[in-house]
Amino acid sequence: VQLQASGGGLVRAGGSLKLSCAASGTTFGLNAVGWYRQPPGKQREVVARISADRTTNYADAVKGRFTISRDIRQNTLYLQMNSLRPEDTAIYSCMLIKNRKEYWGQGTQVTVSS
Protein backbone atom coordinates (compact mmCIF):
# COMPACT_ATOMS: atom_id res chain seq x y z
CA VAL A 1 0.00 0.00 0.00
CA GLN A 2 1.31 3.42 -0.97
CA LEU A 3 -0.26 6.81 -0.45
CA GLN A 4 0.82 9.94 -2.31
CA ALA A 5 -0.39 13.29 -1.01
CA SER A 6 -0.28 16.47 -3.07
CA GLY A 7 -1.86 19.88 -3.41
CA GLY A 8 -0.17 21.82 -0.65
CA GLY A 9 1.28 25.27 -1.12
CA LEU A 10 1.36 28.86 0.04
CA VAL A 11 -1.94 30.70 0.31
CA ARG A 12 -3.16 33.89 1.96
CA ALA A 13 -5.54 33.83 4.86
CA GLY A 14 -9.10 33.38 3.64
CA GLY A 15 -7.98 31.40 0.63
CA SER A 16 -8.60 27.79 -0.34
CA LEU A 17 -6.62 24.70 -1.19
CA LYS A 18 -7.61 21.18 -2.14
CA LEU A 19 -5.36 18.34 -1.07
CA SER A 20 -5.36 14.99 -2.83
CA CYS A 21 -4.15 11.59 -1.72
CA ALA A 22 -3.80 8.87 -4.34
CA ALA A 23 -3.65 5.25 -3.26
CA SER A 24 -2.02 2.25 -4.87
CA GLY A 25 -2.21 -1.30 -3.68
CA THR A 26 -5.58 -0.81 -2.04
CA THR A 27 -8.78 1.17 -2.32
CA PHE A 28 -10.15 3.97 -0.21
CA GLY A 29 -13.71 2.80 -0.51
CA LEU A 30 -13.80 0.13 2.19
CA ASN A 31 -11.27 1.38 4.69
CA ALA A 32 -11.09 4.01 7.39
CA VAL A 33 -9.21 7.00 6.04
CA GLY A 34 -8.22 10.41 7.27
CA TRP A 35 -6.20 13.58 7.04
CA TYR A 36 -3.85 14.63 9.79
CA ARG A 37 -1.58 17.61 10.23
CA GLN A 38 1.50 18.55 12.18
CA PRO A 39 1.91 22.29 12.83
CA PRO A 40 5.44 23.63 13.38
CA GLY A 41 6.75 22.58 16.76
CA LYS A 42 3.61 20.66 17.65
CA GLN A 43 2.39 17.10 17.62
CA ARG A 44 0.41 15.57 14.82
CA GLU A 45 -3.34 16.00 15.14
CA VAL A 46 -6.37 14.67 13.36
CA VAL A 47 -8.08 16.97 10.88
CA ALA A 48 -10.84 14.82 9.41
CA ARG A 49 -11.67 11.14 9.17
CA ILE A 50 -14.05 8.82 7.38
CA SER A 51 -14.64 5.66 9.37
CA ALA A 52 -15.17 2.21 7.88
CA ASP A 53 -18.91 2.70 8.46
CA ARG A 54 -18.65 5.95 6.41
CA THR A 55 -19.09 8.21 9.42
CA THR A 56 -17.31 11.52 8.93
CA ASN A 57 -15.67 13.43 11.78
CA TYR A 58 -13.83 16.74 11.87
CA ALA A 59 -11.63 18.45 14.38
CA ASP A 60 -13.43 21.36 16.00
CA ALA A 61 -10.88 23.79 14.59
CA VAL A 62 -11.82 22.95 10.99
CA LYS A 63 -15.56 22.26 11.19
CA GLY A 64 -17.46 24.24 8.62
CA ARG A 65 -14.31 25.09 6.68
CA PHE A 66 -12.81 21.76 5.61
CA THR A 67 -14.47 18.87 3.78
CA ILE A 68 -13.12 15.35 3.44
CA SER A 69 -14.27 13.22 0.54
CA ARG A 70 -13.17 10.29 -1.58
CA ASP A 71 -13.57 9.42 -5.23
CA ILE A 72 -13.95 5.67 -5.53
CA ARG A 73 -13.34 5.58 -9.28
CA GLN A 74 -10.18 7.70 -9.02
CA ASN A 75 -9.17 5.94 -5.79
CA THR A 76 -8.32 9.31 -4.35
CA LEU A 77 -8.97 10.98 -1.01
CA TYR A 78 -9.50 14.74 -0.89
CA LEU A 79 -9.46 17.51 1.65
CA GLN A 80 -11.08 20.74 0.52
CA MET A 81 -9.88 23.55 2.75
CA ASN A 82 -11.69 26.89 2.68
CA SER A 83 -11.33 30.07 4.73
CA LEU A 84 -7.79 29.11 5.60
CA ARG A 85 -6.14 30.69 8.63
CA PRO A 86 -2.48 31.11 9.58
CA GLU A 87 -3.01 28.51 12.32
CA ASP A 88 -3.82 25.95 9.60
CA THR A 89 -0.15 26.04 8.60
CA ALA A 90 1.17 22.50 8.90
CA ILE A 91 2.35 19.41 7.10
CA TYR A 92 -0.76 17.51 6.05
CA SER A 93 -0.69 13.74 5.69
CA CYS A 94 -3.24 11.18 4.59
CA MET A 95 -3.77 7.92 6.39
CA LEU A 96 -5.54 4.66 5.70
CA ILE A 97 -6.28 1.74 8.00
CA LYS A 98 -6.35 -1.67 6.39
CA ASN A 99 -6.45 -4.94 8.29
CA ARG A 100 -5.77 -2.96 11.50
CA LYS A 101 -2.55 -1.52 10.07
CA GLU A 102 -1.99 2.17 9.43
CA TYR A 103 -0.52 3.43 6.19
CA TRP A 104 0.69 7.03 5.78
CA GLY A 105 1.45 9.29 2.87
CA GLN A 106 4.58 11.42 2.88
CA GLY A 107 2.87 14.70 3.73
CA THR A 108 2.36 17.96 1.89
CA GLN A 109 3.17 21.42 3.27
CA VAL A 110 0.40 23.97 3.65
CA THR A 111 1.44 27.49 4.58
CA VAL A 112 -1.14 30.19 5.22
CA SER A 113 0.12 33.77 5.36
CA SER A 114 -1.65 36.50 7.27
Summary of the structure (lengths in Angstrom):
residues: 114
radius of gyration: 13.2
end to end distance: 37.3
largest distance: 41.7
contacts: 343
relative contact order: 0.33
helix: 3%
strand: 56%
